[in-house]
Amino acid sequence: MPAKKQTSTERHVARFLSALRERNASPNTILAYGKDLAQFAAFVGDADVRAIDHVRIRGWLGELYQRGLSKTSVARALAAVRSLYRWLAREGEVEQNPAALVATPRLPKQLPRVPTIEEMATMLDGALPESAAFAERDRVILELLYGCGIRNSELVGINLDDVSWSNDAILVRGKGKKERYVPFAGAARDAVETYLPHRQRVLGEKKKQTPALLINLRGERLTTRSVGRIVKHIAVRRGLSPDVHPHTLRHAFGTHMLEEGADLRAIQEMLGHERLSTTQRYTQLSVKHVLEVYDRTHPKAK
């Protein structure tokens, strides 16, 4: 049976995704764009990309709403189509971006709740729950996520050789494979030093070798999904919200450093944000912090 012939949109989507890979875009971004754009290509069918207008795109978004997708999901799908057409314009395939004429769904402006410093102390201090399958490794997960403010994907990508013991730093690879060093000392360093003999024991038992710092009990590199499951399990056992996930600890890192007086640009560097505005949105300026800054700096407050 002959293979189904690709439509014009499907061909352009395939080229766009290939261009993203060449630019070292995040694998998660490529996967999400791929899913959304495959649905878009199926909706427009044989229509040429140059003939698709903003009305057609609005019709697609309407169908997504009818399927029960949330505003957040629909906004993400629209962003994928906008990115596709921006690329097509740069390639000279289209003259304008019809998706730019479609309004983004109005999203609720809700910041995720960040655990307090006291709640994080409760989560990190003391022995981990008895149900923890690999307690020494799980403590490393918590200490690196909160102590270094790294992303889940950056955490599982760390290799043993990336740890610079003499410089108290760890090399992490962020979005677009951009590298940066993050401070590595105190509780995080202690946790890794305690974990390493247990890591070696597991690898010895399984007769395996891996450069990965964090491994599972089969001697393989830990996955982001497993990290999410571990963090949630420990958080719930410590009495925190079941909504806690690895990114929550990254938020807490930035927010708590800001509250304790750290410079916003230093936080930006440690988090690996390209723009300061991203860090400003990311960290939650608490009332306590704003008042402290006011009391310390405004002439009329003294």
N, C-alpha and C positions, 0 to 999 in steps of 0.2 A: 504494500500500500504506500503510495507516494506521500512524502512529508507535506504537511500543510504549509502553503506559501505564506510568508510573513507579510503583514500589511505595512503600509508606509509608516504608520506610527510605531509599530513594533520594531521596525528596522532602526528608526531614529532613537528609540528608547535603548536598544541594545548598544548603539554607538555611544550614547550619552553615559550609560553605566560603565562602559569600557573606559571612557575619558575620566570618569571619577576614580576608577581604580588606578589609572596612570598618575593621577594627582595625589595618590595616597590618601584618599578620603577614608573616613572611618568605615570599617566593615559593617557596623550597625546602620550607618547612614545609607550605604549602598543597598543593604538588604531591605530597609524600610522604603526607600525610593523605588526599588525594583517591584515590590508588592503593589504599591500605590499606582505606579505607572502601568503595570500590567493590567490592572483593573480599568484604568483610563483608556488604554489601547483597545481593550475589549468593548468598552462602551462606544467609542467613536467608530469602531469597525474599519471599513475600507476608506474612510474619509482621509484625504491628504492633509498632512499637518498644516499646510499653508491655507487650507480652506476652513479650518476649525476656528470659530470665533468665540467671544466671551459668552455668548448666549448658550452655545453648546457646552461650554465648561460649567456654566451655572446649572444646566440640566443634569450634568454628571454629579455635581455636588448635591442636588436635590435627590438623586437616586441613592446616594450614600446616606442621606438623612432618613430616607424611607426604609433602608436596611437596618436602621437603628444605631448607626454610628454616632459617637459623641461629637460635640463641637471641636474638641481637641483633635480627634482623629480626622475630621473633615478639614480642619485647618492644616494639618500635616500633609494631607493629600493634595491640597491646593498648593502648598509650598513646593511639593515635588514637581507639579506641573509648571509652576513659575520657573523653577530652576531648569527644567527641560527646555523651555522656550527661551530663556536667557542664553543658554548654550547654543540653541539653534540659531539665534540672532548673531552670536559671535561667529558661528560657522557660515553665515551668509545664507542659511536655508529659509529664514523668514525675515520680514522687515520689521515686525513689531511683536510684542508679547501680549497675546489676548488675555492671558491669565492675570496680567497686571490690572485689567479693568474689572476684575471680580473682587468684591470686598471680602476680606478675611472674616470668618465668623467671630463675633464678639465673645471673647472668653472671660470667664470670671477671674478677677485679679486676686488670686489666693496664693499666698506664699506657703510652702510646706512648713509645718510646725517643726522647729528645731528643738531637740532635747536641751534642757538646761545643763549648766556645768555640773550641778549636783546629780542630775539624772545620768549623765555620762560617767560620773565617778561611781555611781551605783552599778552601772553596767560593766565597768572595767575592773573595779577593785574586788579583791577576794577571789576565791576559787570559782572556776566556771561550773555550770550545772553538771551533775553526774552523768547526764544523758549525752554530754559532748563526746563525739566519737574520737576526736583527736584534740584533746584540750590544749596541748602546747602549741599546736598549729593555729587553733582557733583564737588563742590570745594574740598571736602575731597578726592575724587578720584584723582584729579590732584595733590593736595599737597602731598599725600602719595606716588604716583608713582614717582614724581620728587623729593620730599623732602626726601624720604627714599630709593629710588632706588629699590623698590621691584618689583617682577614679577606680572603680571595680576592675575595668579592663587593664588599667595600668598595674594594679596590684598583681593580678594573675600572670602578667607578662614579665614580672621581675625574675631575673636569673640570679643565681648565687654570685656570679662574677660581677653583677651590677652593684653589689654592696661594697662601698669603699670604707672599710673599717678605720683606716688611718685618718680619713677626712670627715668622719661622722656624717656621711651622705649616701644617698641611694640614687642611682641613675634610673629614671623612669621614662617610658616612651608614651607620649600623649597623643592627642588627635593629630592625624596627618603624619604620624611617626616622628613628631618633633620631640627632641630629647631635652630633659632638664634634670638638675639635681635637686633633691629635697633633703632637708636636714634629717638626720637619723641619730638620735641620742636618747638618753633617759630610759623611760619605760619601754619604748619601741625596741631599742637596742638590746635591752635586757631580755625581752621576750624572744627575740631572734636567737640570741646566744643560748637560751634555755631550750629552744626548739630544735636546733641543728643536730644534736646527738640523736634525737628521736626520729628526725628525717632520715639520717643515715641508717638507723636500725631498720626502718621500713624498707628502704631501698635494698638493704642487704638481704632481708627476708624474701623480697620479691625478685632478687637477682636482677635489678634494673638500674639504669643510670639515666639521669635527666638533668639538664641545666637549671630547671625550674626551682625557684626558692620554695614555693608552696606546692605541696603534693597531696594527693588523696591516699587512702590506705592501700591502694593498688600500685602505688609508686608512680602515678602519672600526674601531670600538671593539673592543678585544680582549675575548674571552670568558673566563669562568672556566675552561672546559675547556682552552683554549689555554694559559692560565697554568699549570695543573696539568701539562700536557705539557712545557712549557718548564722548569719547576723540576725535574721528575723527570729530564729529559735531562741538565741541567747537573750535578745531584747524582751521577748514575751516572758521568758523565765525570770527576768529581772524586774518584771512589772511595768515595762515600758509599752508603748502602743504597738500593736501588730503592724502598723504602717511603717515602722522603722526598716530601712533597707540600707545597703552600702552607701548610696548617695546621701542619705540623711547624715551619716557621720562626716562626710565631706562638707556638707552645709554647716554642721556643728563646728568643725575645725575653723572655717572662715569666720563664722559669727562670733565664736568665743574669743578668737584672737583679736578681733575688732573691739569687742567689749573690754578686753584687758589692755587696750591701748596700742595695739600693733598698727603700723603704717599700712594704709590701704594698698599702696603700690608693692609693698613687700608681700602682702597676702596675694596680690595678683600674680606675682612671680612664682610663689609657691604652688598656687592652684593651677598655673599654666594657662591663664587666660590671655588671649591676644589683646583684648581691649579692657581698659579700666572700667568702662560702663558695664561690662558683663559682671565684673567683681562687685560693683555697686549694687546691681540687682540681686546678685547671688547671696551676698551677706545681708543679714537682717539687722538693720540699724535699730537697736532697741532703744526705748525711751530712756533707759538708764544711761546708755552710752551717750546719747544726744545731750542729756542734761549735764553729764560729766564734762563733755567737750565745751559746752556753753560756760559752765562755771569756771573752767580752767582758762578759757581764751577770751571771752567777751569782756571789754573794759567795764561795762555797767554791772557785771556780775560780781565784781571784786569789791 
